[in-house]
């Protein structure tokens, strides 16, 4: 069973169907560049999956898609803004901040030309408690020892927003530490902390390691506090970590998290963005098989809402044509 659940990232190069129905784009074009992430992360293989599907759909035309390694979400939206990439992968909270000129984008101001194209996989927040720590729900963490990750990590931001929704502060814990990834699992299974917090695409090798290293449970994050959090922060979405994905956690785990968005600029041509969306949707079964983070997606999951930023006109046209508009 563990082997069946192991994270085999090489699967993203699985063969895609050659039966592509998206119309070819006309005219000579520069390569369509997607800014992704580091070679060891999820964004780069997911970007490769999008390019693979697009290139198969546009076989015979001059349009080609290539990926570009990057430092991640912040770098990607900056490259899209500067015209260095046509598309970029970004966490929804980062894209939200970029559109409004907040957080790391305060100095450069809002990018009101930023647009969403496709909503991809969620990056779910996991609160992982050691099984013998007497913690069965989030409220049981009061007075316990917890590590939330290094300052600036997405899990820290999400955890802070979660505490605010509950009306808690760090003082509600016996100890609140900021350990690095390698230290967190050792601290949990070694008994130095009672729970750890981590946000990631699912399945996650880090969470798998934690639940194999010692008996641990993922806490359910649901109820009125989560409702308040989702209402206050439109870049978060409700999410579910499937039961059986991790040792000792046979049931679905309701939680929340950010969503990975494919973003672009309003400057990009409508027909090009339309073709990207069409290629993904009309080859969805093949696309979903190209990376484990995409396995649980349904076509309706890919339609972005308008709470983070506007949808690009080319993408919106495809969603209307396909009867998928929200």
N, C-alpha and C positions, 0 to 999 in steps of 0.2 A: 504493500500500500504506500509506503514512504517513497518508493521509487516512482510510483505513478504520480506522486505529488511533487516530485523534485522539479526545480525550476531549470528548464533546459532552454536557454536563450537561443541556441542554434536553430530552434524550430522556426524562427522568423524567416529563414531562407527556404522554407517549404515551397514547393512549386505552386504557382497560381494558375488558374484556368486561362487558357488562351481564347476562350469564348467571350470577347469583349465587345460591347455594343455602343460605347460612347463614340460620337462622331469625331473625326479627325479635325484638328485645328489647322487653319490655312495660314500660309505665309511663314517666312523665316522668323524664328524667335530665338532670343538668348535662352540658355538653359533655365528652367524653373528651379530655383534653389530653395530648399527647406533648411532652415537653421534648427539644429536638433539638440544634442547634448554630448556628453563624454562617451567614449567607446565602451565603457563598462556599465553604463546606465540603461534605462528603458527608452528614453527619448530617441536615441540614435537608431536602434532597430525599428522602432515604430515609424520614424521618418522614412527609413528604408522601405518599410512595408507600403507606405503611401506612394513613394516613387515607383516601386515595382509595379503596383497595380496601375498607376497612371501611365507608365511607359508601355505596358502591355495594351492598355486601352487605346493609346495613341500610336501604336505600331503602324508605320507607313506614313506618318506625318513628321514634320520637322520639330515638333514639340518634344522636349526631353526634360526629365526631372532628375535632379541630383541633390544629395544631402551634404550638409556642411557641419562638421563637429563644432561644438561650442561649449561655453561654461554653463549653459542652462537657460532657464526662463528669462531672467533679466537681460542677459546678453542677446537672447533671441528677439525680444520685442524691440530692443535698441537697434538691431540690425534691420529689422523690418522698417522701423522709423527712418533710418538713414538710407534705405533703398539698397542695402547690401544683400538682402534676401527677400524673395517674393513672399515667402511664408515662414512661419516659425511656430514651434511648439512651446506652450507656456502654461504654467499653472494658472487657474482662473483668478486667484487672488492677485497674482503678479500682473496679469493683463488688466484687471480692474484698476489697480494702482497706476499703471502706465497710462491708461485712457484719461485718468483724472489728475495726473501729475502729483501723485502722493508717494510716500515711502521713498524708495530708491530713485524715484523719478521727480522728486520735488524740485531739484535744481534745474532740470530741463523743461519742466512744465508739462501740461497735459498733451497727449497725442490724440486729438479728437478724430484723426483719420484712421485709427486702428479699428479693425473689423474682425469679427469671428467668421470662421468658415465651417468648421466641424467641431463638435464636442466629442472628445475621445474618452478614454478610460478614467475612472475616478482614482484619486489617491487618498485612500481611506485612513482615518486616524485609528490606530489600535492602542488601547490601554491594556497592557499585559500584566496580570497579577500572578504572583507565585501561588500555587494551589493551596499551600499550607499557611497562607498569611491571613486567612479569615476575611477575604475580600470577595464578595459575590456581585456587587453592583458598585457604581461609581461613588455613591454616597458613603460607602464603607471605607473609602480612602482617607477620610478625615482622621487626622492623628497618625497616619502612616508615613513611611519613608518612600519617596518617589524620585525618579530621575526623568527629566523631560527632554534631554538632549542639549546640545551645544547652543549657545545664544545665536540667534539668526536663523536657525533651522526651521523649516516649515512646521515641524511638529511642535516647536515651542510657541509659535504664533497661534496655531490651532488650539493648543492647550490653554494658552492665556485667554482666548476667546471663550473656551469652554468654561473656565473658572468664572469669568464674568457673567456668563449665562446662569450659573448656579449661585452667583453672589458670593463666591469664595475668593480668597487671596492665597498667596503662597504660605501665609502664616497658619492656614488651616491644616497644613501637613506638619508632621513631626520634623521632617527634613525634606527640602526640595533641592535636588542636585542637578547639575548640568554636565553629565558625563557624555563622553564620546561614544560612538556606536560600539566599538570593540569593548569598552568598559561596561556598557549598560547590561549586556547579557551576562557578563561575569558577575556583576553586582547583584543581579536578580537571582541567579542560580546559586550564588555564594552566600546569599542572605544579607547582603549589605543594604539592599533596598527591598521594598515589598512589591513595587510595581514600576514599570517603565512605560514610556510613551514613544510611539514611532508612527510616522505617516509615510505611506508608500503605495505604489501600485501593487495590486494583488495578482498572483501570489508573490510573497516577499521572502527572499532567502534569509533575511535578518530575523523575521518573525518565526520562520521555520526553525532556525537555529535555536531561538529562545525556547520554543515549545518542545524541542527534542532534548535540549540541555537539561531541563528539569520540568516537572509537572507544572503547567501554567495555564491560566484561562484568560481569554479575551473578554473584556467587560462589554456588556450591552450599553450603548449610548443612545437613549431614546427617551421620549416623554416630553413634558412641558418645557423643560430647560432647553432641550435640543430644538424644539419648535421656536422658542424665542431666539436662539442663536441663528437659525436659518432665516428667520424673518429680518434680523438685524444685519446679516451679512449675505448679500445676494450671490457672492462667489462661492459659497458652500452649497453642497447638495447632500441629501440623505443618501446613504450607501449601505450595502450589505456585504460582509465578508462571508462567502459561502461556507456552510457547515462541512466539516471533513477536510477542509483545506489544510488545517494544522492539527498536529497531535493533541489529543485530549479536548478537542473542541468540535464535537459532532454536529452541533446545531448552528444555523445561520446566526451571524452576529450583526445586529443593526448598529450602525454608526453614522458618521458624516465625514466629509472631507472636501477637498478641492477637486476640480475636474481638469484634465489636460485639454487645452483648446488648441486647435490649429488656427492661427491668426494671420492676418494679412493687412495690407493698407488699402484704403479706398481708392488709391491710385492704380491698383492692379486691374487689368481689363476684365470686364464682366464675363466674356466668353471663356477666358482662361480659368477663372475661379469656378465657373459652372462646370467645366470639363473635369476639374479635380474632384468636385463633389460627386458628379455623375459616375466617374470611374470607380470611386470607393463604394457607392451605394449599389451600382449594378454588378459589382463583383464582390459583394459583401461577404458571402460565405468563404471565399478565398482570402479576402483581407483579414477576416477574423482569425484565421488559422495561422497568420504570419507572426504572431507573438502571443505568449501566454497572457499578457495583460489585456489582450483584446478578446479572449475566449468567451467571456460571459456577456459581451455587448449584444444588444438588440438594435435593429435599424433605427427604431425610434429614439434610442439613447443618443444617437449622433446629431440630432437636430438641436442646435444651441438655443437657449432662451435669450431674451434681450436684456437681462438684468446686469450683465457685466459690461457689455458694449453693443453697439448695433451690429447686425449681421450684414456681411458684404452683399451688395445687390445680386451678384452672380450666384452666390449660394442661396440667397432668398428665392431667386427665380427657380432654381432647381427644386427647392422644397415645395414651392407652390405647384410646379408642374407635376411633381410626384405625389401631391396630396398629403404632404408631411408637415405643412406649416403649423406652428403652435398657435 
